[in-house]
């Protein structure tokens, strides 16, 4: 299935959510994961099970304090984990624009990290621009996911969650 709104249009669909997501990425990510775990009745797993190595691949009896640590220390991975849960549990697919935005944001972050660690120095203005772009894409992604979660919750009022689609 398709998302209710594309990532590019998400800010105009839910401007308050987008603004909140831009200024408090960990809070929005945390709340989204709690909603997803509540809807699916799954136990918490670090990064929704995407990092299936050592202790990270096992379900926990409680999300606390692990989810707090995940969204604060690994916020990008936590956002992607929420998206993974939405896509795999509710059959949502990215459109070409979503993919382009995510790839561009990832490349900007990678370039900024490499140039920052290369020892040659980095223009602080360039880093600031890349950080703002990356945070904006994260806010758009969280907003798109929030709009989708609201739609899913409305659907679940008439038809209960039946598990991962086949």
N, C-alpha and C positions, 0 to 999 in steps of 0.2 A: 504494500500500500504506500500511498504518498503521505507526506506530512501535510497538516492543515495549512501551514504557511511555509514558504521557503525561508531559508536563513536570512536572505537579503531583505525580505519584507517583514521579518519578525519584529523589528523595533517599532514599526508603525502599527502593527497589530496589537502590541502590548507594551506601550512606551514606559509605563511605570515599572513593569517587570524588567525591562531592558536597562533602565537607569539603575535599579536596585542591583541587577546582575553586574553592571559595569563597576559599581563602587564596592560591592561585597560578594565577589565570586565565591568564596568558600561557603558563605551562608546559603546562597541559592543552591549551590551544588549539594550541600548537606541535606537541605529540605527536600530537594528532588529525589535523592536516594532514599530517604525515609518514606516518601510517598510510593516510590517504586517497590520497595520492600513490603510495604503494607498491602499494596494492590496484589502483588504476586505471591505474597505469603512465603517468600524465600528468606533464608537466614543470610545475614551479612557475610560477604566475602570481600576481601581487599580487591579494589578495582573491579568489582563484579565478576571476579574469577578470570580476568584477562591475563593476570600475572600468575600463572599456575605453577609456581615453583616454591620450594621449601614450605614454610608455614603459611604463605599467602594463598595457597590453593584450597585451604580447608575452611568450611563454614564456621562461623563463630556463634556462640550462644547469645552474644549481645553485640550490638554495633558500637557501644560505648566502651572505651575511648577511641577505638580503632578508626571509625568513620571520621571523627574529628581530626585525627592525625593525617588520614588520607587526604581530606579536602584542604588542609592547611599546608601540608608538606609536599603533596603531589597533586595540586589542583588541576593541572591539565589532564593528567591521567584519570582523575575522578570525573571530570566533565565527559571525557570520552567513554568512561565506564557507564555513566548514566545513559549516554547515547546508545551504547552497545545494548544495554538492557531494553531500551525502547525499541530498537531495531529488531532484536531477536525475539522478544516476548510479544511484540505487537506488530511485527512485519512492516516496519517502516524502512524506506530506502531513500538514500540521498539523491538529490537531483544534481545535474552538472554544475550548477552555480555553488551548491553546498560544498561539493568536492573541491572546486577551484578555490573557494575561500579558505577551506581548511588546509589545503596544500600550500597556498601562498603564506598563510600565517605560520605554518610549520617551517617553511623555508626561511622566512624572516627571522624567526626565533633561532634557527640553526646558524644562519649567517651572523647574527648578533653575538651568539655564544662563541663561535669560532674566532671572530675578529676581536672579541673581548679577551680571549685566552691566547691570542697569537703573540702578545707582547709588543705589537706595533702600535698599540693605542687605538682608541676608537673615538670618533666624533660623538660627543655626548648628545648632540641634537639628533643624530642619526639613530642612536640607541633609543632615545625618547620616542621618536616617530615609530620605530619598530615595536616598542612596548605598547604604545597606544593602539596601534593597528591590531596587535595580538590580543590585547584586552578587549577591544571592540568585537573581534570575531568570537571570542569566548562568550561575551555578553549576548551576541546575536544567537549563538548556538544554545545557550541556556534559555533564552527567551523562546526560541523555536520549540525547545523541549518542554517548557512550561505550558505553552499554548497546546501542545499535543497532549500533555498529561491532563489538562482540563477537559479536552475533548474525550479522552479515554475514560475519565471518571464519569462523564455524562453517559457514554455508551454503556458503562458497567451498571448503571442504574436499571437498565432494562434487560441486560444480558450479562450474567456473571462471568468473571475471568475464567477461562477454561484451560489455561496453560499455554506453553510455547506452541505457536502454529506449526503444523506439519509441512 
